[in-house]
Every structure is written in structure tokens, then in C-alpha cells.
């Protein structure tokens, strides 16, 4: 398959320090970059096809990324050692310190990726994997595979199938492949995506996010996210959030002596009456009665 990636990108404060080494394969483009980033450097990247970035050093303390219009005041996270970006997902970056870095970029035609995955895991699961972003810091064997690929890209010595097989191993080692039997008609969120959502919710002081914000965390459109979230959890995103907030309220009631009103305010309920109504709906009792019952039974 003749393929050259189509990508929109803009950078300021980043300069290449060595010639880019790249090779074109069947539905794939591999490029190895060495560069220097100034403090305050910025970047914007958007590709119609899936891509992978693998860093050969830890830049998590120096580079932040965002998928929310470059808004780094609220929606940002550290750049990890390896990331998979689904097609059509924009990414903004900013650097907070001068540093040099090197990374491998893998650009894949989405049909090539589906053609590679579908025979082993099925078309529905392959589509789910294609749409599921991944960010990992501990890259282990992926770095070894990436190093071998950089060597081959820099000085080709074998048939193209060797480099293509390395790319395939990197893809399957990095992406989220749904467990057998979990790729239902509407698709499901992977465990890694749910873990990411739970971590983000727990980091919020009141445990609240909009559906749009939740969708952005896992790189899905709001409408698609709402569908697959219900397929995964059996609840709407807002029902799930409410249940999660009530569980946090139970922990507060059990572990400290905060008043019911104080807990209600901390978890973002409009007032104590609103909190009590929601708590009774989920837990079957008022917060005060639930706390007394737990203490009495202890």
C-alpha cells in the first residue's frame, strides 16, 4: 500500500538537531527525530491516521500535553515515554525547560492497522483498539523494539518485512486490545480507559466532570463515549459519577467527623438536602442514619 501520512503540525521553540531518518513501508511511515526544545516551546499536531510516539528518554517532567484546545491551565498531563494517538485526535504540547530529546514516530494508515489486527481479534475489537488512546511511562520491551527499528530505519539491511514486523510488535505491545468477549455491538471501554477515567475523577476535588470532559480523557467523541460507557458500566456517565460520589461520601462519613453539610459541600452538592436525597437514592438511608448504623455495628 503506497502511503504517506497527512498531518497538520505547527511548532515554536523546537529545532531539529540532526537529519531526520525515515523509511516508508507498506501502509507505514517510520521517522526518527532528534531535537532540542526551548523553555516555553509549543506544538500542535493533528493526523487523520493513527500514530505512535516513543521517547528514548523520560520527558515527563519537561513536557505537558493536552487534547483540549491547548488549555494547559486545567486539562494537561505529563508526556509519557510512549503514546498512541487515535486518528483525528488533536494534541498540543508545551515545554517548561530547555531539553534535548529523541523519539520515534510511527504513522500508520488506519486500514493497514485494521488489516493487521482484525484476523487475530476481530473487526469490532480492532475498531475499538483503533479508537482507544494509550499513554504509558514504563515501556520495557517496547523501547528495545523501537531501538531495533531505529537501527533499521537509519541503515536498512533487511527486507522490509523485518521493519514491518517490528512495527506490528510495537503496536500490539502498546495498544489496548479488548479482552475476548468484551467487544459488544456498541463497543466497550477498555480497562485501561476505565482506570484513566477513575484516576481523573479521583483527582477532582468534588468528583465531578462533564460528559464532554470524560470523553476527552479517553479520546472519544461525546456521543460515542456516552454509548460505549453505558455498554461498559450499565449506567450513564452521570449515574456512574453520582454513585462514585456517594461512595466517596461513605468513606468521609466513616473515616472522619466532618458534618453532613461539610461533606455535601466538599463533594459539590448544592446543599445538604440535595446530598441527603441523592445519598438515600443510592444507599437506601440518609447520611446521618447510615453513619450511625455503621458505628453501631462496628
C-alpha angles and dihedrals in degrees: 000000000000105000139166118174120246109216136163113211140159129184136182124191095014121110132182113242099191136022112282112251114213143159133191120222138168102314091335140097120194119193130178116205131191114189149152124233125203123217106273094023116153137198140186123198133179127168131179089215133056118269142182130213120197120185120206093209135035110271097162093111093048107039130054125192133201136181093195109089093289092298102156095165093081112354108059141107136180120279107251128212094259131020135177114208117197119225115282096016111129122217131198123193136191131185125216098192142028109267144149122230144171127207142171118233119201117192116190132186104240092229089053091052092049091046089053097047105033100072090057104037106016132255097275094051090045090054090049091051091047091056098043117093118217130198121179133171101192101064100167111164092012089072090053091051090046091051091052090049092050089053091052093044090050096046113012111212105153140051114288090250089072093060091041091053090051090052090049091052091049091050095050091042093054112032126080108254111192117241116256111280096017099096098089126176094281096036127244137237114256121240089251090056092048090049090052092050093048091049092050093047091049090051090058111091094224098029093240131131132159118248088248091055092048090050091051091055091063096033099247133128114259094247094046091045094052090053099048092040091059090045088053103042106019088236136087114252091256093048089050092048092051092051089048092051091050090052088052089049090053090053091051092047091050101042105041143022098246114145119253089246092053092050090048090054093046092053094048101252114152092237143336093274092055090048093048092050093050092044092051090048092055104029100030095236141059117273092248093048091046091051092049091049093051093047092047093050094045 
